[in-house]
Amino acid sequence: MNIAIIGAGMSAAAAVTVLKQQGCQVSVFEKSRGPGGRMSSKRALAGSLDLGAQYFTARHDDFVAQVESWRKQGLVQIWPMQPWVFENSVLSRSDDQQVRYVGTSTMHQMLVPLFEGVDCHYQCKINELSFITSNVSSHSHGQWQLCSEQGECYGGFDALLLTSPPQQSRQLLTGAPILSQIPTDALLPCWAVLLELATPTGVKMDAIFVKDGSAGWIARQSTKPGRQSARLRDVADAPEQWVLHFTADFSARELEASAERLSELAAAELSRVLGRTVDVAAALCHRWLYASYNPALAPCGVLFDRKMQLALAGDWALGGRVENAWLAGKMAAEKLLELRDQSGGAR
Ligand SMILES: Cc1cc2nc3c(=O)[nH]c(=O)nc-3n(C[C@H](O)[C@H](O)[C@H](O)COP(=O)(O)OP(=O)(O)OC[C@H]3O[C@@H](n4cnc5c(N)ncnc54)[C@H](O)[C@@H]3O)c2cc1C
């Protein structure tokens, strides 16, 4: 069975793992330069920077086992942090005992081996899909063809899995019967800002959940294991780097704001929460149009259209977060394997 997957984030990686184990041929199409999706880290002089997912948790037995395996391979470590909470203008230590993991040395490190040996097409944004049907010995069978923004077409796929944000998948599946099941506003935006300070704050906190104001999350990058580059590891006065995520409401209101404005707002917010002035040396802003799950929606589950040999999955299908992306990718692969089992393994 020959399967095409759009996206190379956590859900696609989980699907690829199951499909490869079952002997399927898999081709992956990803618009970015490599795997990671919303878990991507940026490489910088001071090491790797996490502008998307900050950590992940593991609650489901299957994912706990998977994380343990990654830990043994050195791809994941526990982030030994104790979060703080900023609420009603008061900063207090949280008694939260949640175990939090990070990929090392980049957040998406564990995805890299999962895509090894797979036919991956990076920097390949798919902008057109066709399902071409034919009647063979009284039952109808179709094949998917994918065409990229660059005008290249790839065909002959027995099944298709989309792991792109649902808002983007809707555009690719205009007119398809499954369209009515794809949520319209499942993922909300987030502005992420990295602030590198010229003078240290001296604050020892690792991460802060901000409950009032325009930020939702503030974390000190260097407190994560494996983040600092070898070049800076011995330098005692490596610059302090703080990552700040603005809330979904604020990010939606400021969607078109300039990097300059966002850097200033982020510095003001960091200063307000820490209760001291901050001296910013450099800033980096990243806009995620589709970041985190909309808590007002009930998750729709993994979507599957048997007739069209089509599945849609991602964190959004199960309520957001890295763990749900992995679980959803696995479920989608199992659904697609039903197609092969029903056709007697002929495909
Ligand atoms: C700012 C931010 C903070 C977060 N914090 C946390 C956290 O602390 N803990 C946690 O558990 N989760 C967090 N998350 C959520 C977590 O990152 C996601 O749950 C997870 O990475 C989703 O994986 P996915 O495979 O479902 O989707 P994605 O990672 O979004 O993968 C989809 C992929 O599809 C690609 N794509 C889209 N359209 C096309 C196309 N037309 N052609 C080709 N490729 C395409 C995209 O480039 C992307 O790589 C955060 C996310 C963000 C953005």
The ligand as a Gaussian input file, in Angstrom:
#p B3LYP/6-31G(d) Opt

LIG

0 1
 C        3.527000      28.436000      20.475000
 C        3.153000      27.003000      20.748000
 C        3.301000      26.490000      22.039000
 C        2.972000      25.152000      22.310000
 N        3.212000      24.633000      23.551000
 C        2.976000      23.326000      23.783000
 C        3.373000      22.725000      25.013000
 O        3.989000      23.362000      25.851000
 N        3.057000      21.405000      25.215000
 C        2.424000      20.643000      24.264000
 O        2.175000      19.446000      24.485000
 N        2.084000      21.186000      23.069000
 C        2.356000      22.493000      22.808000
 N        2.055000      23.042000      21.595000
 C        1.303000      22.228000      20.626000
 C        2.212000      21.206000      19.932000
 O        3.270000      21.877000      19.304000
 C        1.341000      20.456000      18.926000
 O        0.333000      19.770000      19.647000
 C        2.063000      19.420000      18.057000
 O        3.354000      19.815000      17.701000
 C        1.185000      19.193000      16.825000
 O        1.761000      18.243000      15.966000
 P        0.970000      17.889000      14.603000
 O        1.774000      16.890000      13.894000
 O       -0.447000      17.548000      14.938000
 O        0.891000      19.263000      13.789000
 P        2.060000      20.188000      13.215000
 O        3.251000      20.123000      14.082000
 O        1.423000      21.530000      13.012000
 O        2.427000      19.527000      11.811000
 C        1.735000      19.830000      10.630000
 C        2.754000      20.013000       9.528000
 O        2.071000      20.172000       8.285000
 C        2.839000      21.055000       7.490000
 N        1.950000      21.566000       6.442000
 C        0.817000      22.299000       6.593000
 N        0.257000      22.527000       5.403000
 C        1.034000      21.932000       4.473000
 C        0.960000      21.823000       3.050000
 N       -0.033000      22.378000       2.342000
 N        1.937000      21.129000       2.404000
 C        2.964000      20.563000       3.098000
 N        3.073000      20.653000       4.454000
 C        2.118000      21.317000       5.124000
 C        3.306000      22.110000       8.483000
 O        4.427000      22.820000       8.001000
 C        3.611000      21.263000       9.706000
 O        4.982000      20.876000       9.744000
 C        2.417000      24.342000      21.277000
 C        2.298000      24.861000      19.975000
 C        2.690000      26.166000      19.711000
 C        2.612000      26.685000      18.299000

